[in-house]
């Protein structure tokens, strides 16, 4: 399998000289199987560039959405395949509070965006499979879902193919102040031994206690989870908008100096991981 990061930033796009290395686009990841199946997770601003690449073919698009906060859907109106006739786009919304499974398309309404959803040319198919009987089959991928610890809810996904497993767990607070939707122990079990974990690491200790309960994890918590769940590779994701390349390099150096067995790195835009 191959994973490409099209957007790594949390909360808000951050163009500029200080974010060139790790990227300024918001959440979007592409997972590809060796056989060519594709699965997109999230439609932050990073999906625009992916769309420019996909526009050259007419294959069906499959998109999983973690939740409807704007940094996870705001790139969708700029995803060129939605303007192509004879294009099928399959969308798998997450469950949120309030539950708005069509939020990604409802933003295209003539107010937030100049067009109305009825002006799109692609055929959009919204899927709400029965997640109680996981895994869900999408192309040749097996997909598992868990509830993230995040304001308004949402979903994490584990994608399995050909004996390899990639988990996408962003906007997830590992130690929230309230009773978690998914406990630390449950995350450990769910993620045990995955080949690549993409996990939110937006915060550092100095952000607390102000941001405790805002639905993101500390970098140090992700490092600990990586070790206790024996995860091979970990991409720290959803970088804080205020975190510069130098700040992230500083944290990478701190992690590199630790005696840990997991390969932990900060996801960079356009980075490709082969597993
Ligand atoms: Zn969020």
py3Dmol code that shows the C-alpha trace and the ligand (Angstrom):
import py3Dmol

protein = """\
ATOM      1  CA  UNK A   1       0.000   0.000   0.000  1.00  0.00           C
ATOM      2  CA  UNK A   2       0.981   3.588  -0.542  1.00  0.00           C
ATOM      3  CA  UNK A   3      -0.098   6.620   1.483  1.00  0.00           C
ATOM      4  CA  UNK A   4       0.251  10.188   0.189  1.00  0.00           C
ATOM      5  CA  UNK A   5      -0.316  13.238   2.370  1.00  0.00           C
ATOM      6  CA  UNK A   6      -2.099  16.026   0.490  1.00  0.00           C
ATOM      7  CA  UNK A   7      -2.897  18.063   3.596  1.00  0.00           C
ATOM      8  CA  UNK A   8      -1.343  17.833   7.055  1.00  0.00           C
ATOM      9  CA  UNK A   9      -2.428  21.024   8.819  1.00  0.00           C
ATOM     10  CA  UNK A  10      -5.140  21.189  11.460  1.00  0.00           C
ATOM     11  CA  UNK A  11      -7.836  23.823  11.898  1.00  0.00           C
ATOM     12  CA  UNK A  12      -6.841  26.419   9.285  1.00  0.00           C
ATOM     13  CA  UNK A  13      -4.734  26.551   6.106  1.00  0.00           C
ATOM     14  CA  UNK A  14      -1.317  28.093   6.765  1.00  0.00           C
ATOM     15  CA  UNK A  15       0.443  29.248   3.590  1.00  0.00           C
ATOM     16  CA  UNK A  16       3.742  31.067   3.999  1.00  0.00           C
ATOM     17  CA  UNK A  17       7.472  30.703   4.282  1.00  0.00           C
ATOM     18  CA  UNK A  18       7.405  29.241   7.789  1.00  0.00           C
ATOM     19  CA  UNK A  19       5.292  26.213   6.796  1.00  0.00           C
ATOM     20  CA  UNK A  20       6.828  25.197   3.471  1.00  0.00           C
ATOM     21  CA  UNK A  21       8.429  22.014   4.809  1.00  0.00           C
ATOM     22  CA  UNK A  22       5.452  20.402   6.570  1.00  0.00           C
ATOM     23  CA  UNK A  23       2.754  22.085   4.506  1.00  0.00           C
ATOM     24  CA  UNK A  24      -0.127  24.466   4.902  1.00  0.00           C
ATOM     25  CA  UNK A  25      -3.077  22.589   3.423  1.00  0.00           C
ATOM     26  CA  UNK A  26      -5.693  21.056   5.702  1.00  0.00           C
ATOM     27  CA  UNK A  27      -6.521  17.373   6.075  1.00  0.00           C
ATOM     28  CA  UNK A  28      -6.468  15.017   3.107  1.00  0.00           C
ATOM     29  CA  UNK A  29      -4.788  11.636   2.663  1.00  0.00           C
ATOM     30  CA  UNK A  30      -4.815   9.213  -0.257  1.00  0.00           C
ATOM     31  CA  UNK A  31      -4.398   5.469   0.309  1.00  0.00           C
ATOM     32  CA  UNK A  32      -3.595   3.314  -2.733  1.00  0.00           C
ATOM     33  CA  UNK A  33      -3.348  -0.445  -2.972  1.00  0.00           C
ATOM     34  CA  UNK A  34      -0.716  -2.191  -5.058  1.00  0.00           C
ATOM     35  CA  UNK A  35      -3.542  -3.094  -7.437  1.00  0.00           C
ATOM     36  CA  UNK A  36      -4.456   0.550  -7.985  1.00  0.00           C
ATOM     37  CA  UNK A  37      -7.518   0.904  -5.743  1.00  0.00           C
ATOM     38  CA  UNK A  38      -7.768   4.375  -4.231  1.00  0.00           C
ATOM     39  CA  UNK A  39      -9.371   5.617  -1.041  1.00  0.00           C
ATOM     40  CA  UNK A  40      -9.359   9.272   0.025  1.00  0.00           C
ATOM     41  CA  UNK A  41      -9.796  10.297   3.642  1.00  0.00           C
ATOM     42  CA  UNK A  42     -10.985  13.833   4.329  1.00  0.00           C
ATOM     43  CA  UNK A  43     -11.517  16.755   2.003  1.00  0.00           C
ATOM     44  CA  UNK A  44      -9.583  19.641   3.526  1.00  0.00           C
ATOM     45  CA  UNK A  45      -7.845  22.072   1.183  1.00  0.00           C
ATOM     46  CA  UNK A  46      -5.303  19.385   0.283  1.00  0.00           C
ATOM     47  CA  UNK A  47      -7.900  17.590  -1.832  1.00  0.00           C
ATOM     48  CA  UNK A  48      -7.735  20.354  -4.447  1.00  0.00           C
ATOM     49  CA  UNK A  49      -4.301  19.227  -5.648  1.00  0.00           C
ATOM     50  CA  UNK A  50      -5.362  15.586  -5.566  1.00  0.00           C
ATOM     51  CA  UNK A  51      -8.370  16.492  -7.702  1.00  0.00           C
ATOM     52  CA  UNK A  52      -6.124  18.132 -10.270  1.00  0.00           C
ATOM     53  CA  UNK A  53      -4.368  14.777 -10.627  1.00  0.00           C
ATOM     54  CA  UNK A  54      -7.505  12.626 -10.635  1.00  0.00           C
ATOM     55  CA  UNK A  55      -9.277  14.768 -13.199  1.00  0.00           C
ATOM     56  CA  UNK A  56      -7.250  13.039 -15.920  1.00  0.00           C
ATOM     57  CA  UNK A  57      -9.109   9.738 -15.452  1.00  0.00           C
ATOM     58  CA  UNK A  58     -12.712   8.785 -14.884  1.00  0.00           C
ATOM     59  CA  UNK A  59     -12.451   6.141 -12.184  1.00  0.00           C
ATOM     60  CA  UNK A  60     -14.944   6.127  -9.321  1.00  0.00           C
ATOM     61  CA  UNK A  61     -13.887   8.234  -6.344  1.00  0.00           C
ATOM     62  CA  UNK A  62     -14.267   6.878  -2.806  1.00  0.00           C
ATOM     63  CA  UNK A  63     -14.073   9.399   0.037  1.00  0.00           C
ATOM     64  CA  UNK A  64     -14.257   8.736   3.776  1.00  0.00           C
ATOM     65  CA  UNK A  65     -14.990  11.768   5.952  1.00  0.00           C
ATOM     66  CA  UNK A  66     -13.712  11.912   9.539  1.00  0.00           C
ATOM     67  CA  UNK A  67     -16.107  14.704  10.572  1.00  0.00           C
ATOM     68  CA  UNK A  68     -17.564  17.936   9.252  1.00  0.00           C
ATOM     69  CA  UNK A  69     -15.374  20.573  10.884  1.00  0.00           C
ATOM     70  CA  UNK A  70     -14.428  22.953   8.134  1.00  0.00           C
ATOM     71  CA  UNK A  71     -10.777  21.938   7.854  1.00  0.00           C
ATOM     72  CA  UNK A  72     -11.951  18.464   6.794  1.00  0.00           C
ATOM     73  CA  UNK A  73     -14.459  19.452   4.102  1.00  0.00           C
ATOM     74  CA  UNK A  74     -13.533  22.917   2.841  1.00  0.00           C
ATOM     75  CA  UNK A  75     -11.514  21.670  -0.138  1.00  0.00           C
ATOM     76  CA  UNK A  76     -14.410  19.695  -1.603  1.00  0.00           C
ATOM     77  CA  UNK A  77     -15.887  22.551  -3.700  1.00  0.00           C
ATOM     78  CA  UNK A  78     -12.446  22.855  -5.361  1.00  0.00           C
ATOM     79  CA  UNK A  79     -12.115  19.115  -6.105  1.00  0.00           C
ATOM     80  CA  UNK A  80     -12.426  19.185  -9.891  1.00  0.00           C
ATOM     81  CA  UNK A  81     -13.912  15.662 -10.333  1.00  0.00           C
ATOM     82  CA  UNK A  82     -17.216  16.956  -8.891  1.00  0.00           C
ATOM     83  CA  UNK A  83     -17.604  19.009 -12.071  1.00  0.00           C
ATOM     84  CA  UNK A  84     -17.080  16.047 -14.400  1.00  0.00           C
ATOM     85  CA  UNK A  85     -20.081  14.304 -15.935  1.00  0.00           C
ATOM     86  CA  UNK A  86     -19.848  10.491 -15.990  1.00  0.00           C
ATOM     87  CA  UNK A  87     -17.955  10.607 -12.715  1.00  0.00           C
ATOM     88  CA  UNK A  88     -19.226   8.670  -9.726  1.00  0.00           C
ATOM     89  CA  UNK A  89     -18.185   9.946  -6.316  1.00  0.00           C
ATOM     90  CA  UNK A  90     -18.931   7.755  -3.323  1.00  0.00           C
ATOM     91  CA  UNK A  91     -18.967   9.559   0.026  1.00  0.00           C
ATOM     92  CA  UNK A  92     -18.927   7.811   3.397  1.00  0.00           C
ATOM     93  CA  UNK A  93     -19.871  10.410   6.038  1.00  0.00           C
ATOM     94  CA  UNK A  94     -19.086  10.047   9.699  1.00  0.00           C
ATOM     95  CA  UNK A  95     -21.637  10.213  12.478  1.00  0.00           C
ATOM     96  CA  UNK A  96     -21.595  13.576  14.209  1.00  0.00           C
ATOM     97  CA  UNK A  97     -23.637  15.605  16.666  1.00  0.00           C
ATOM     98  CA  UNK A  98     -25.765  17.073  15.219  1.00  0.00           C
ATOM     99  CA  UNK A  99     -25.746  14.406  12.546  1.00  0.00           C
ATOM    100  CA  UNK A 100     -25.184  16.067   9.159  1.00  0.00           C
ATOM    101  CA  UNK A 101     -24.191  13.351   6.701  1.00  0.00           C
ATOM    102  CA  UNK A 102     -24.547  15.708   3.705  1.00  0.00           C
ATOM    103  CA  UNK A 103     -22.603  18.630   5.213  1.00  0.00           C
ATOM    104  CA  UNK A 104     -19.812  18.293   2.666  1.00  0.00           C
ATOM    105  CA  UNK A 105     -22.260  19.036  -0.139  1.00  0.00           C
ATOM    106  CA  UNK A 106     -24.511  21.419   1.775  1.00  0.00           C
ATOM    107  CA  UNK A 107     -21.673  23.974   1.864  1.00  0.00           C
ATOM    108  CA  UNK A 108     -22.143  24.303  -1.919  1.00  0.00           C
ATOM    109  CA  UNK A 109     -25.337  26.314  -1.587  1.00  0.00           C
ATOM    110  CA  UNK A 110     -24.895  29.708  -3.200  1.00  0.00           C
ATOM    111  CA  UNK A 111     -24.058  31.331   0.113  1.00  0.00           C
ATOM    112  CA  UNK A 112     -20.852  29.732   1.363  1.00  0.00           C
ATOM    113  CA  UNK A 113     -19.873  28.991  -2.243  1.00  0.00           C
ATOM    114  CA  UNK A 114     -21.030  30.637  -5.474  1.00  0.00           C
ATOM    115  CA  UNK A 115     -22.612  27.500  -6.922  1.00  0.00           C
ATOM    116  CA  UNK A 116     -25.524  25.394  -5.799  1.00  0.00           C
ATOM    117  CA  UNK A 117     -25.068  21.639  -5.329  1.00  0.00           C
ATOM    118  CA  UNK A 118     -27.456  20.959  -8.238  1.00  0.00           C
ATOM    119  CA  UNK A 119     -24.950  22.580 -10.580  1.00  0.00           C
ATOM    120  CA  UNK A 120     -22.369  19.844  -9.953  1.00  0.00           C
ATOM    121  CA  UNK A 121     -22.066  17.414 -12.857  1.00  0.00           C
ATOM    122  CA  UNK A 122     -20.756  14.295 -11.134  1.00  0.00           C
ATOM    123  CA  UNK A 123     -23.058  11.714  -9.584  1.00  0.00           C
ATOM    124  CA  UNK A 124     -22.652  11.812  -5.837  1.00  0.00           C
ATOM    125  CA  UNK A 125     -23.570   8.735  -3.847  1.00  0.00           C
ATOM    126  CA  UNK A 126     -23.811   8.949  -0.060  1.00  0.00           C
ATOM    127  CA  UNK A 127     -23.276   5.656   1.725  1.00  0.00           C
ATOM    128  CA  UNK A 128     -24.215   4.840   5.287  1.00  0.00           C
ATOM    129  CA  UNK A 129     -23.257   1.201   5.701  1.00  0.00           C
ATOM    130  CA  UNK A 130     -23.985  -0.742   8.856  1.00  0.00           C
ATOM    131  CA  UNK A 131     -20.760  -0.160  10.761  1.00  0.00           C
ATOM    132  CA  UNK A 132     -21.824  -2.610  13.462  1.00  0.00           C
ATOM    133  CA  UNK A 133     -20.750  -5.379  11.088  1.00  0.00           C
ATOM    134  CA  UNK A 134     -17.232  -4.180  10.398  1.00  0.00           C
ATOM    135  CA  UNK A 135     -15.210  -4.400   8.283  1.00  0.00           C
ATOM    136  CA  UNK A 136     -16.912  -2.511   5.480  1.00  0.00           C
ATOM    137  CA  UNK A 137     -15.676  -3.467   2.036  1.00  0.00           C
ATOM    138  CA  UNK A 138     -14.716  -0.556  -0.248  1.00  0.00           C
ATOM    139  CA  UNK A 139     -13.108  -1.814  -3.435  1.00  0.00           C
ATOM    140  CA  UNK A 140     -10.586  -4.328  -2.129  1.00  0.00           C
ATOM    141  CA  UNK A 141     -10.056  -2.460   1.141  1.00  0.00           C
ATOM    142  CA  UNK A 142     -11.469  -3.594   4.467  1.00  0.00           C
ATOM    143  CA  UNK A 143     -12.397  -0.536   6.513  1.00  0.00           C
ATOM    144  CA  UNK A 144     -12.985  -0.397  10.282  1.00  0.00           C
ATOM    145  CA  UNK A 145     -14.293   2.638  12.142  1.00  0.00           C
ATOM    146  CA  UNK A 146     -14.096   3.956  15.695  1.00  0.00           C
ATOM    147  CA  UNK A 147     -15.522   7.093  17.310  1.00  0.00           C
ATOM    148  CA  UNK A 148     -13.040   9.900  17.922  1.00  0.00           C
ATOM    149  CA  UNK A 149     -12.902  11.908  21.147  1.00  0.00           C
ATOM    150  CA  UNK A 150     -13.701  15.277  19.625  1.00  0.00           C
ATOM    151  CA  UNK A 151     -16.320  18.013  20.017  1.00  0.00           C
ATOM    152  CA  UNK A 152     -19.319  17.076  17.828  1.00  0.00           C
ATOM    153  CA  UNK A 153     -17.980  13.539  17.334  1.00  0.00           C
ATOM    154  CA  UNK A 154     -16.614  11.935  14.199  1.00  0.00           C
ATOM    155  CA  UNK A 155     -14.735   8.864  13.058  1.00  0.00           C
ATOM    156  CA  UNK A 156     -11.319   7.293  12.866  1.00  0.00           C
ATOM    157  CA  UNK A 157     -10.667   4.677  10.186  1.00  0.00           C
ATOM    158  CA  UNK A 158      -8.434   1.646   9.896  1.00  0.00           C
ATOM    159  CA  UNK A 159      -7.849   0.499   6.315  1.00  0.00           C
ATOM    160  CA  UNK A 160      -6.629  -3.017   5.670  1.00  0.00           C
ATOM    161  CA  UNK A 161      -5.452  -4.577   2.442  1.00  0.00           C
ATOM    162  CA  UNK A 162      -3.206  -7.484   1.574  1.00  0.00           C
ATOM    163  CA  UNK A 163      -2.107  -7.959   5.182  1.00  0.00           C
ATOM    164  CA  UNK A 164      -1.159  -4.296   5.666  1.00  0.00           C
ATOM    165  CA  UNK A 165      -3.012  -1.862   7.933  1.00  0.00           C
ATOM    166  CA  UNK A 166      -3.118   1.930   7.959  1.00  0.00           C
ATOM    167  CA  UNK A 167      -5.025   3.834  10.652  1.00  0.00           C
ATOM    168  CA  UNK A 168      -6.216   7.429  10.315  1.00  0.00           C
ATOM    169  CA  UNK A 169      -7.014   8.886  13.733  1.00  0.00           C
ATOM    170  CA  UNK A 170      -7.123  12.640  13.637  1.00  0.00           C
ATOM    171  CA  UNK A 171      -8.910  15.223  15.734  1.00  0.00           C
ATOM    172  CA  UNK A 172      -8.780  12.742  18.552  1.00  0.00           C
ATOM    173  CA  UNK A 173      -8.042  13.615  22.182  1.00  0.00           C
ATOM    174  CA  UNK A 174      -6.458  10.607  23.830  1.00  0.00           C
ATOM    175  CA  UNK A 175      -7.089  11.953  27.351  1.00  0.00           C
ATOM    176  CA  UNK A 176     -10.194  14.142  27.247  1.00  0.00           C
ATOM    177  CA  UNK A 177     -11.568  15.737  30.421  1.00  0.00           C
ATOM    178  CA  UNK A 178     -14.943  14.039  30.015  1.00  0.00           C
ATOM    179  CA  UNK A 179     -15.653  10.304  29.652  1.00  0.00           C
ATOM    180  CA  UNK A 180     -14.113   9.362  26.294  1.00  0.00           C
ATOM    181  CA  UNK A 181     -16.121   7.908  23.418  1.00  0.00           C
ATOM    182  CA  UNK A 182     -13.198   5.568  22.852  1.00  0.00           C
ATOM    183  CA  UNK A 183     -10.936   4.895  25.817  1.00  0.00           C
ATOM    184  CA  UNK A 184      -7.151   4.836  25.729  1.00  0.00           C
ATOM    185  CA  UNK A 185      -7.292   1.085  26.278  1.00  0.00           C
ATOM    186  CA  UNK A 186      -9.667   0.694  23.297  1.00  0.00           C
ATOM    187  CA  UNK A 187      -7.334   2.732  21.084  1.00  0.00           C
ATOM    188  CA  UNK A 188      -4.431   0.543  22.154  1.00  0.00           C
ATOM    189  CA  UNK A 189      -6.358  -2.569  21.169  1.00  0.00           C
ATOM    190  CA  UNK A 190      -7.668  -1.102  17.904  1.00  0.00           C
ATOM    191  CA  UNK A 191      -4.256   0.105  16.788  1.00  0.00           C
ATOM    192  CA  UNK A 192      -2.118  -2.766  18.027  1.00  0.00           C
ATOM    193  CA  UNK A 193       0.687  -3.453  15.570  1.00  0.00           C
ATOM    194  CA  UNK A 194      -0.636  -1.352  12.669  1.00  0.00           C
ATOM    195  CA  UNK A 195       1.890  -0.682   9.927  1.00  0.00           C
ATOM    196  CA  UNK A 196       1.211   3.050   9.795  1.00  0.00           C
ATOM    197  CA  UNK A 197      -0.701   5.183  12.269  1.00  0.00           C
ATOM    198  CA  UNK A 198      -1.623   8.716  11.257  1.00  0.00           C
ATOM    199  CA  UNK A 199      -2.557  10.420  14.535  1.00  0.00           C
ATOM    200  CA  UNK A 200      -3.398  13.929  15.620  1.00  0.00           C
ATOM    201  CA  UNK A 201      -0.579  15.613  17.563  1.00  0.00           C
ATOM    202  CA  UNK A 202      -1.689  19.222  17.439  1.00  0.00           C
ATOM    203  CA  UNK A 203      -0.819  20.245  20.975  1.00  0.00           C
ATOM    204  CA  UNK A 204       2.129  20.549  23.359  1.00  0.00           C
ATOM    205  CA  UNK A 205       2.068  20.899  27.153  1.00  0.00           C
ATOM    206  CA  UNK A 206       2.138  24.717  26.962  1.00  0.00           C
ATOM    207  CA  UNK A 207      -1.253  24.637  25.195  1.00  0.00           C
ATOM    208  CA  UNK A 208      -2.793  23.196  28.361  1.00  0.00           C
ATOM    209  CA  UNK A 209      -4.929  23.617  30.360  1.00  0.00           C
ATOM    210  CA  UNK A 210      -6.615  26.114  27.978  1.00  0.00           C
ATOM    211  CA  UNK A 211      -7.112  23.577  25.183  1.00  0.00           C
ATOM    212  CA  UNK A 212      -7.913  20.523  27.289  1.00  0.00           C
ATOM    213  CA  UNK A 213     -11.202  19.287  25.845  1.00  0.00           C
ATOM    214  CA  UNK A 214     -10.760  20.853  22.408  1.00  0.00           C
ATOM    215  CA  UNK A 215     -10.344  17.417  20.846  1.00  0.00           C
ATOM    216  CA  UNK A 216      -6.669  17.116  19.976  1.00  0.00           C
ATOM    217  CA  UNK A 217      -3.756  15.210  21.491  1.00  0.00           C
ATOM    218  CA  UNK A 218      -0.368  16.136  22.858  1.00  0.00           C
ATOM    219  CA  UNK A 219       2.647  15.080  20.816  1.00  0.00           C
ATOM    220  CA  UNK A 220       3.978  13.221  23.855  1.00  0.00           C
ATOM    221  CA  UNK A 221       0.739  11.234  24.175  1.00  0.00           C
ATOM    222  CA  UNK A 222       1.074  10.034  20.589  1.00  0.00           C
ATOM    223  CA  UNK A 223       4.659   8.956  21.256  1.00  0.00           C
ATOM    224  CA  UNK A 224       3.489   6.965  24.278  1.00  0.00           C
ATOM    225  CA  UNK A 225       0.629   5.356  22.349  1.00  0.00           C
ATOM    226  CA  UNK A 226       3.037   4.385  19.567  1.00  0.00           C
ATOM    227  CA  UNK A 227       5.199   2.501  21.998  1.00  0.00           C
ATOM    228  CA  UNK A 228       2.460   0.800  23.992  1.00  0.00           C
ATOM    229  CA  UNK A 229       0.648  -0.316  20.820  1.00  0.00           C
ATOM    230  CA  UNK A 230       3.852  -1.512  19.123  1.00  0.00           C
ATOM    231  CA  UNK A 231       3.162   0.536  16.017  1.00  0.00           C
ATOM    232  CA  UNK A 232       5.794   0.366  13.318  1.00  0.00           C
ATOM    233  CA  UNK A 233       5.459   3.831  11.796  1.00  0.00           C
ATOM    234  CA  UNK A 234       3.653   6.850  13.172  1.00  0.00           C
ATOM    235  CA  UNK A 235       2.895  10.047  11.279  1.00  0.00           C
ATOM    236  CA  UNK A 236       2.046  12.876  13.650  1.00  0.00           C
ATOM    237  CA  UNK A 237      -0.659  14.860  11.904  1.00  0.00           C
ATOM    238  CA  UNK A 238      -2.978  17.865  12.155  1.00  0.00           C
ATOM    239  CA  UNK A 239      -0.183  20.323  12.910  1.00  0.00           C
ATOM    240  CA  UNK A 240      -1.213  23.381  14.869  1.00  0.00           C
ATOM    241  CA  UNK A 241      -1.612  26.447  12.604  1.00  0.00           C
ATOM    242  CA  UNK A 242       0.821  28.340  14.851  1.00  0.00           C
ATOM    243  CA  UNK A 243       3.496  25.612  14.673  1.00  0.00           C
ATOM    244  CA  UNK A 244       6.276  26.620  12.249  1.00  0.00           C
ATOM    245  CA  UNK A 245       8.633  24.279  10.408  1.00  0.00           C
ATOM    246  CA  UNK A 246      11.333  25.161  12.945  1.00  0.00           C
ATOM    247  CA  UNK A 247       8.998  24.318  15.836  1.00  0.00           C
ATOM    248  CA  UNK A 248       8.190  20.934  14.299  1.00  0.00           C
ATOM    249  CA  UNK A 249      11.863  20.242  13.555  1.00  0.00           C
ATOM    250  CA  UNK A 250      12.577  20.948  17.218  1.00  0.00           C
ATOM    251  CA  UNK A 251      10.018  18.331  18.247  1.00  0.00           C
ATOM    252  CA  UNK A 252      11.305  15.853  15.683  1.00  0.00           C
ATOM    253  CA  UNK A 253      14.778  16.205  17.180  1.00  0.00           C
ATOM    254  CA  UNK A 254      13.388  15.618  20.667  1.00  0.00           C
ATOM    255  CA  UNK A 255      11.649  12.439  19.526  1.00  0.00           C
ATOM    256  CA  UNK A 256      14.731  11.224  17.635  1.00  0.00           C
ATOM    257  CA  UNK A 257      16.720  11.572  20.870  1.00  0.00           C
ATOM    258  CA  UNK A 258      14.310   9.274  22.729  1.00  0.00           C
ATOM    259  CA  UNK A 259      14.958   5.572  22.971  1.00  0.00           C
ATOM    260  CA  UNK A 260      11.857   4.295  21.200  1.00  0.00           C
ATOM    261  CA  UNK A 261      11.258   1.484  18.756  1.00  0.00           C
ATOM    262  CA  UNK A 262       8.551   3.099  16.609  1.00  0.00           C
ATOM    263  CA  UNK A 263       9.539   5.208  13.629  1.00  0.00           C
ATOM    264  CA  UNK A 264       7.806   8.485  14.497  1.00  0.00           C
ATOM    265  CA  UNK A 265       7.800  11.445  12.145  1.00  0.00           C
ATOM    266  CA  UNK A 266       5.747  14.552  11.444  1.00  0.00           C
ATOM    267  CA  UNK A 267       3.708  14.196   8.257  1.00  0.00           C
ATOM    268  CA  UNK A 268       4.754  16.448   5.402  1.00  0.00           C
ATOM    269  CA  UNK A 269       2.567  17.551   2.548  1.00  0.00           C
ATOM    270  CA  UNK A 270       3.250  15.487  -0.614  1.00  0.00           C
ATOM    271  CA  UNK A 271       5.127  12.894   1.454  1.00  0.00           C
ATOM    272  CA  UNK A 272       4.612   9.338   0.236  1.00  0.00           C
ATOM    273  CA  UNK A 273       4.890   6.351   2.586  1.00  0.00           C
ATOM    274  CA  UNK A 274       5.068   2.868   1.109  1.00  0.00           C
ATOM    275  CA  UNK A 275       4.221  -0.020   3.409  1.00  0.00           C
TER     276      UNK A 275
END
"""
ligand_1 = """\
1
ZN
Zn -12.249 18.850 14.206
"""
view = py3Dmol.view(width=600, height=400)
view.addModel(protein, "pdb")
view.setStyle({"model": 0}, {"cartoon": {"style": "trace"}})
view.addModel(ligand_1, "xyz")
view.setStyle({"model": 1}, {"stick": {}})
view.zoomTo()
view.show()
